[in-house]
């Protein structure tokens, strides 16, 4: 039976993912803003509170009062600070403000000349009930003082006047009776990640290619030498492809050839040999201690290591012998390699996530143990390879159970697949997702895609991590567009979202592809490489500058505030972001054409960025340092292709003689 | 722990109200169309089924196969017939089509020249498992025949060919293995009402005013005399304001005066005196048997009675003595009347739906007993007075528990209040709702409001019952617009939605108001009246005609198919509806100006109504019988204000010489 004590309707609660089926995502220090429809029958005055608590620690609810923003539609809004890195529950409580309702009705009746003697008895009873439930002695004393004043009062008017005492009303408001309190159930959830989930610059490199000898693997100790340079460019996450022993069976040679020579190191995504599997380090890179030294070195420079979690087993992986039941088998009992006829992937044995007879449980737990092992070694970020080829419920279980104890561990989903799968992976727990950014090069498609990523319901649970290149993708725009394209794509990656990354070589404008493909020629995936990290034409200073601009401007620490603005040239993209406190305003124009200079009128959205028409302001271009003084929303830009992006900070120009202390002296 | 056996993601299911928190509404004979996002990891072939069962009878699920409508977005769609008047559950089941997946992969490998010996063993095992689970002996025999053919086959190619046998594939498809079947949980709900919930014409009258003596109440026996005329106009629901004994204390006199004379009958909404309460009949109207005779007479004419359920108790109601604990009390123990200072409603004692010490439970059950009592007397439709002044959870409980045993009982919510409350009442169970139609007179506001009612998410759960007048509302458009307004507002009510009603007197164009108010002068609410039902200027023939048009044209039996079309005159509203089978097409133009003729170009939406550009068609105007032959989408209409609505049936004009049998003889 429904309960007469809970008469409120609480609905249309926003934000919520699929009506509360999955958590929304926020970051530490954010204010969670919630709106809802709240009402009950009758004309009593309503109070509503936004409630918040950590899900797993069984802590108390904290409350934050909501306010009615539209009485006719019974719309309420409230907000609450999200202080810690944890999974929180939030919900709404509503109840009738009995004392204010009584006071309002009685005052109305009194003004209309009615006899309020009976009402005054009711009001006194409300106050007595309130006093008896008060936790604070001081408040009780105050109410007793009010009672004595009411006793002494001679007329009903006098009594009603005492009931309206300002301090009394405040004290009662702090200690409300909640006879009809109704709670929204079940509560909704918000995963509050650390800020790095939203704001970070990733640098990906193959550790074995960080040395000087093309005939052997570089080591973690050599990688440590590379860190100052990476730090210097302004990165704060160092992401490594798999670092585990590599299979020998059907090992791939250079350029993905089917036969490796005796000295070819193989592809690090074919994991496992007699030296170990997912919890071991490839001996060519060093020992586990060397890895720990590397991880420590990163941390000391205020950078973090992100590890690749690639659930691929080579035929030589220890699991094959120890747990053959985890793999797919042929009728003759042999283990199946991966294939997509006519292609065979004989260097990989896929795991069976629904392994029969409950064996899948052990497999799932082993996968979690891999994460927990590396977490124990200091790794708090995992980039997950091809999660869409494993069951969605597996990821939901794995991430939930890891983050329950380790809410600081972040997971990046490398799923370049159909939108619903990418969204489902984000809903069930992935902290971040790769995006289609890599293939969005033209104005219309960039605007459409990033409006969806940052403004649609998906923005509540999906954070794009933008990579202009990856070891698997050297996009055509970089192959053809050369250095200008590397510059513009870098600025787009660094500013359209708030977390982004590059795969090493990008800073060298490396763009030699396997002809007709998006693959790098002589890819590091299959061989040792030695790089000249200071070769002519490199972008290192530019990258450093843009990363500095990112750090210094809070507007660029957020993604969901992205807004596109108008420019009358289809090759010029114009967009901006405003910081949550609205004090930092960034406007960006990018020439998307790597071959020609482009000019056009941009229309500065004065109102959106808090400027009055006619107000003077300055556009301070942060890459070159150029400054422009403006008063109008129209501004003609001419952007040369070899310096294709301008990042303006809008600065008010509101000094007047009155601004200075001396004026009124 | 998540389960490896249920790897499918099933989401974005439409239709659903608040993610499944409340049932959607449909009517018997409808097809429920459902769309969803359905997928799992990997490249297996998916099958998905829409499942349906009655909620309360614990019956088996019936299944209807869904089809993939967008592979890239994993969108699926299916539909199922809703056969009975009941609350149903619906959900989606998805699983991998193991045999088709195997056949597809093996064929691919074979074509690529691979060795499929191992695959053939797997395929045979799949078929054997399929056979062992088959319920039908005939199918098993067929599979055994296939096995013998496979045994005799000499080459792998030959075996694969047998595996692709068309009949085999059909039989396996009928008996699929469902190893990884995943069910959407919890299921969603659909309340399947009888068709009258959607399509009906209501006629409201005060039974005591259906006679010939202005000094006494007419009786139910006299009311029976009125029925042929009401039936003749084409109505099928006869709705009566409260028929119960009326309180004496503070009884209201004519025109809502505070003091009634000794012969004044009082307002039927002040219910209860020493002769009984909500389960009694006002003696002036007759006995309960007389009411039953009236109800039977309606039923024999294929009409239904709708009763008013007004939870108002006069101070003389038997509950006051029997259950003082159900009322609000003053500190001195006396019962409170309703008041809104400076107004006092001393003829009404409000009930306390949260009566203390659990007394509310008895009260709630008594309210349900009132419904069940009248249901037992044959009443299956209740119009609920002011539901928004009682708790929403009370209605949810009452309607759910009544409809569990009596799904044919319909509830109309008379809540002229804020949109969220009206929507909440519809969500928690009300079959129909009054609307703001009464106050929507101009083109823009009619289009906006009815687009919301029929196209927004609210259309899934809220059915508007359109009244151009009620005993409480004689709108200004009728007061000023006279007969032309009565005609146009009638057609709007009868065709914008699919269920509508008028309050008697409308057919007489009765429009004398209390000056400056929307109240009828000398309202029947407070006095006996005698009417001349055939007085000059009446609309009876017009009403009869329009109701006949409604009955004959299935397009007008539905509301959610309403679409507005273009006309270049702001005083002309142009809209239409198409029947579910798309064979009945109705277009309507209404001159909204009751004072002037209006002309304008309407633009016939050829594509929407299934006509090719250039195709000949006829507009058959069903009120006058006029016919227009057209070939173009543009049509100029000139609508005189005294005949303000045209209802066109679109008829194809596709006869050609080839149409006739003789042509090819």
Interface residues (C-beta under 8 A of the other chain):
Chain A: X1 X2 X3 X4 X5 X6 X7 X9 X11 X12 X18 X19 X20 X21 X37 X39 X40 X41 X42 X72 X73 X74 X105 X108 X109 X111 X112 X113 X114 X118 X121 X122 X125 X180 X330 X331 X332 X339 X341 X342 X353 X354 X355 X360 X361 X364 X388 X389 X390 X391 X392 X393 X394 X396 X397 X418 X419 X420 X421 X424
Chain B: X1 X2 X3 X4 X5 X6 X7 X9 X11 X12 X18 X19 X20 X21 X37 X39 X40 X41 X42 X72 X73 X74 X105 X108 X109 X111 X112 X113 X114 X118 X121 X122 X125 X180 X330 X331 X332 X339 X341 X342 X353 X354 X355 X360 X361 X364 X388 X389 X390 X391 X392 X393 X394 X396 X397 X418 X419 X420 X421 X424
